[in-house]
Amino acid sequence: MRGHPSPNDLIVLADKNTRFALEGLFGRPEALGVRSIKAEFVTYSLGDPGILRNAVELLRRYLTSCQYALVILDWEGCGRE
């Protein structure tokens, strides 16, 4: 698509610790035996409860720029224990 940036494979909505872990994994595709994954990360300042309540709105703007979305929450502290 000329004139348009290529879409990301994945948008990830998670806390900063999860982001760092996934960036490390995604940075080593050959070690995992998978293809390279082009991912964009969104961290949310209100933590897991905010992500739980607002994930749809936070990800809406990525509908056309990412093929997949992944939302990751910690079980404890997300408000759904």
C-alpha positions, -999 to +999 in steps of 0.1 A: +000+000+000+018+030-012+014+061+009+002+042+039+023+029+067+023-009+069+000-022+096+014-037+128+007-073+134-004-067+169-014-040+194-007-049+230-025-032+259-008-042+292+011-028+322+048-018+318+062-050+333+043-072+308+053-048+280+090-053+288+086-091+290+068-092+256+093-068+240+120-092+250+102-122+236+092-104+204+128-092+199+140-128+196+119-145+169+147-168+158+152-182+193+115-189+195+113-204+160+086-179+148+085-151+123+092-115+134+062-098+150+056-061+144+039-050+176+029-017+191+025-014+229+001+008+249+005+011+286-023+027+306-016+049+336-046+038+356-033+002+357-052-030+353-086-018+366-085+010+341-075-013+313-103-037+322-129-008+321-115+010+291-099-015+268-124-012+240-121+026+238-083+025+242-080+001+213-106+016+189-081+038+172-060+008+162-088-009+142-072-001+109-035-001+118-032-035+136-044-069+126-047-083+161-051-070+197-040-085+229-051-073+263-032-087+293-041-081+329-028-094+362-054-116+379-048-099+413-055-063+412-075-061+380-108-059+399-121-093+388-104-116+414 
